[in-house]
Amino acid sequence: MLLAIDCGNTNTVFSIWDGEKFLCTLRTSTHHARTADAYFTWYSTLVKHYGIDADITDVIISSTVPRVVFNLRVFADRFFGCRPVVVGKPECRLPHAPRVDPGTQVGPDRLVNSAGAFDRHGGDLIVVDFGTATTFDVVAHDGAYVGGVIAPGVNLSLEALHMAAAALPHVDVTKPQKVIGTNTVDCMQSGVFWGYVGLVNGICDRIRAEYEKPMRIIGTGGLAPLFAQGEMLFDFIEDDLTMHGLTVIHDYNKKAETI
């Protein structure tokens, strides 16, 4: 079985793939000082809790936090006896090489999302990922990542607003009943929700105009279903897009080994 690990700036997600479906998905906060032993203690406790008997033979890792990769490598080697595939490293092959400026390092999460989206929906796509940052990935007709946009994430913006303005409280991200707020919380929620609706719609419109081809928009990340209520033109919502992309890249590398 395959253990797919997606390490983001805020959370790290582990999913067990049996070749046809994900048996479970486990989530923990990202911490660069977490050791391989600590990962295994957490992982094995939750797997036992869910009653899953998983014989892990392969591990693939995507990480936007370089400092955690070493301990995840040790975790895979020590407890599963395998050398993990790490997206973004030279030894990890991609189904479609990115076409960007020479010397540019593309975030592994963007490569993985592009691979997963192309596998499910074909090319000419915009993938909008609501993570710590809100990213827009442009996937060409042949599946290659060809660039995109990075904007501050929703929760990051809320935290910055609270930190910079002492009188403003923490608020939850939700769709407000009205655009015009009549109290501080409503005003903040409206600004964040409708502000990001405008941000996503505006950027996608500009990408489509510049790309000069019909494009479909794929929403992913924890807040994608919420913002889909805001009149944005998502053609599809994919909750497990990153994990699916990891399985696609892993399968491509396994097949490449046999050639």
N, C-alpha and C positions, 0 to 999 in steps of 0.2 A: 504494500500500500504506500501511497504518497502522503507525506506531511508537507503541506504548503504553508509557508510563513510569510506574512506581510507585515513588515515593521514600519509604521508611520511615525510622525513626530509626536503624536499623542498616544496612540494605542498600537499594540502588536496583536495580530490575529493569527491563530493556528487553526488550520482546517485539515481534516483527514479525508482523503479521496480514495475510494476503493476501485476506481476505474470507470465507474458509472455515475456515482453520486457522492456528495459529501456526507459523511457519517455524523460529523459534529463540527461545530465551530466554537473555538475558545478565545477569549479576549482578555488581555491584561494591559496595564499601563506600560508605556515604553520607558525604560530606565537603562542607561548605558552601563551602569555598574552591576546589573543583575548577572550573576554567574551562571555557568552551564548547569551546575548542581541545583541552583534555585529555579531555573527554567524547568528542569526535569521534575523537581518536587511538585511544583505547581501543575505541570502538565499531567503527570501520572495520577495525581489526586483527582483531578477533574475527569480524566478518562475513566477511572475506576468508578467515580460517582455516576457517570452516564452509562455504565455497564458495557463499555465498548472494548472488544478484544481486537486490537489493531496491531498487526505485525508490520511495522514500518520498515520498508526496504529502501525508500528514496526520500530525499528532502530537497526542496527548492525554496530559496529565500529571496525576497525582494525587500530592500531596506533603504529608506530615505535618510536613515541615521547611521552613517558609516561606523560609528564607535561600537555599535551593538553586534556587528557582523562577526567579529572574532569569537565572542562567547557563543553565538548561535552555531558557528562552525564546530566549536568544541562540543557543544550539546549534541549535534548530529553525529559526530564521530564517536564520542564516548558512549552514548546510550543507544545508538542505532547502527553503529558500525558502518557508516557510509559517508562519503564525501559529498556535501551538498552542492547543488547547482546554485550559483549566486548571480542573479540577473544584474547585468551591467559590467560584470567581469569579463575579461577577454575569452575565457574558456566557455562562457555561456553563449550559445548560438541563438540568434533570433530568426523567426520565420521570415521577417521582412526588416531589413536594415533601415534605420532612420535616415532621412535626408534632411540634414541641418547644416549649419555653418561648420567648416572644418575646426576641429578642436573642441567643439561643444559637447559637454557631457549631459546627456538627457537623463532625467530622474528615472530610476527603475520603475516607479509606480506608473509613470506615463507610458513606458514601453509595454508594461504588463497590461494596462487598460486598453492600449491600442490593439494588442494581440487578441485579447478577449473579445473586444467589440467587433473586430474584423471577422473573427471565427463565427460569431453569432449573426452578424448583420451585413457582412460584406464591407465594401469601402465607401469613400466619400461621406465621412462621418465627422461629427463634433462630439467628443466625449466630455461632459461636464461633471467633474468630480468634486463633491462638497466635503473636503477634508479640512485639515488645519489651514491649508490654503485652498482657495477655489480655483481649480485648474481647468483649462479648456484645451483639449488635445485634438488636433486635426489629423484624421486618418485618410490617406489617399486611396485611390481606386484599387491599388494593389496591396493595401494593408500596411504600407509604410507610415510611420509617424513623421510628419513633415513640418511640425512646429505647433505653436499654440499661444496661450495667454496664461499668466499667473496673476491672480488677484488675492487680496487678504481673505482669509476664511471668515465665515459668519461668526463663530464663537470668538475668534481672535479680535474681530472688530468690536464685538460687545465688550470684551475685556478691556480693550484699549479705551473705549468710551467711558467705562466705569473708572479706570485708573486715572484718566486725564481730567475727569470732571467729578470732584469729590461729592457733589450733591446728587449724582445720578446712581441709582441702585443697580445691582445685578438683576437681569430679567431673563426669563425663558424665551426661546425662539418659538414663536407661534404665529399663526395667521390671525391678524386682528379683525374684529367685526367691522370696523370702519377705518378709513384712511386717516381721518382727522381725529386724533386722540384728545380726550378731555381730561386726562391726568398724565403724570410723568411716565408711568409704566406703559400705558397705551401709546403714548407718543414715541417712546423708544422702540416698542415692538413694531409699530407701523413703519418707522424709519428703517429698521433693519430688514423687515420682511419685504416691503415694497421697494426698498432701495436695492436689494439683491435681485428681486424680480426684474427691475429695470436694468441692472447690471448685466444679468445673464441674457435677457432678450436683446439688449443693445449690442453686446459683444458678439453674440451669435449672428445677428443681422449683418454686422460688419464683416465677420468672417465669411459668411455666405456671399456677400457682395464682392469681396476680394477674391474668393475662390472661383467664382464664376461658373459654378456647377450646382445642381440640386444637391442638398446635403440633408441627412437625417441627424437628429440630435439625441444622444443617449445620456440619460441622467444616472449618476451613481453616487455612492456615499450616503451616510446616515440621514442627511437632511434632504436628499433628493425627493422623496415622496411628499414631504411638507411643501417644498417650493413648487412641486408639480401642480398644486392647487392655485398657484398665482398666475394663471393664464400664460405660462411659459410653454413654448412649443416643443416639449419633449415628445419624441416619437416612441421611446421606450424607457422604462425604468429598470435598471439592473442592480439588484441588491448584492449579488455575488460576482460582479464583473472582474474585480481584481483577482479573486481566487480562481475564477475560471481561466483568466489569462495565464496564471501560473501553471495550471494544468496543461494548457496549450503549449507553452514554452518548454515545459518539462518533456512532454510527449515528442516535440520536435527534436530536442537534444537526444532523447533515447533512440529515436529513429536514425539520427545522424551518426550515432555510434556504430550502427550496424552496416553503414555504407562503406 
